Amino acid sequence: MSGDIFIIDDNPNNLNLLAGILRDQKYGVRMANAGKRALAAVRAAPPELIMLDITMPEMDGYEVCQRLKSDPATRDIPVIFISALDDVLDKVKAFRVGGVDYVTKPFQAEEVLARVESQLGLSRMRKELERKNGELEKTNDELRRSQEKTKLVFSALSEVLPGTVLAGKYRLEKKIGSGGFGVVYRATHTELGRPIAAKILHPTAGGDPRLDLERFRLEGLSSCLINHPNAVTVLDFGVT
C-alpha cells in the first residue's frame, strides 16, 4: 500500500526513524519539526495521513490536532499520535481531540506499518463511500427534478384535455379527481349520449411505460370482474 504521509515531531531521530520505516514500504513521506510549520504545509498540500508527536515546543500535538480538525480543508485527514507518553489519560485526550490511533515510543516497525495501513484503508473506504453517496444523491436529485417536471407537464395537460375526444367516441368534459396513478374526467360516450367517467394514466418519471401500462390494463380487467351496485362498472380500455 502506498500513500502520502506527513510526520510531525521535534526530534530528528524520531523523524528519520519513522521516515525510513515508511519509505522502505514505498510510502511518500513529508516531515516537519514544529506544529505551526506543519499546519501551513498540511493546508497547502493535504496528505492522506498525519503522524503527530504530542510534546513539542510552541504548540503541542493536542493543539495541532484541534486546529486540523477545526479546518474544513484538513479535518478529515486521519491523525495517528506518536508519543512516549504512556498514561491512559494522555491517550484518552488524544482521541478526544480527534486522533484515530496512538503509537507509543519506542517504535516497532511492524506495529507502525500495521496501524498506518489500517487507518489508510479505513480512510479510503470512507472516501469511496462518500463518493458513492454523492453520486447516489445526484441521481436522486435528477430523478426528483424529472418527477416534478413530469407532474407539471401532466398537470398542465390535464387542464387542457376537457373538450378532447378520445378514441373517436369519448368526449372529456371536466376533471373530477386525480391521484398518483391517474386523472379522472366526467365524459360522454358520443355515440350513445351516455355519461361516463374516463380515467387517464398518469406517466411516471423514471418508470417503465410498458409496465405502467400493463398495470393499468390489469386494473381494468380486474374491475371488469366485479359486478355490484356499489362498484364502478368498467366499459372499455384502450390506448390512444
SULFEN-V877667 format. One line per field, one symbol per residue. ss: DSSP state (2 for helix, 1 for strand, 0 for the rest). burial: 1 if it has 9 or more other C-alpha atoms within 8 Angstrom, else 0. A space follows every 50 residues. Layout:
ss: ???
burial: ???
This chain:
ss: 00011111000222222222222000011111002222222222000011 11100000002222222222000000011111100002222222220000 11110000222222222222222222222222222222222222222222 22222222220000110001111111110001111111100001111111 1000000022222222222222220000000000000000
burial: 00011111110000100110111000111011111011101110011111 11110100111101110110000110111111100000011011101111 11110000000110101011001000000000000000000010011001 00010001000100110011111010000001111111110000001100 1111000000011001100100110000000000000000
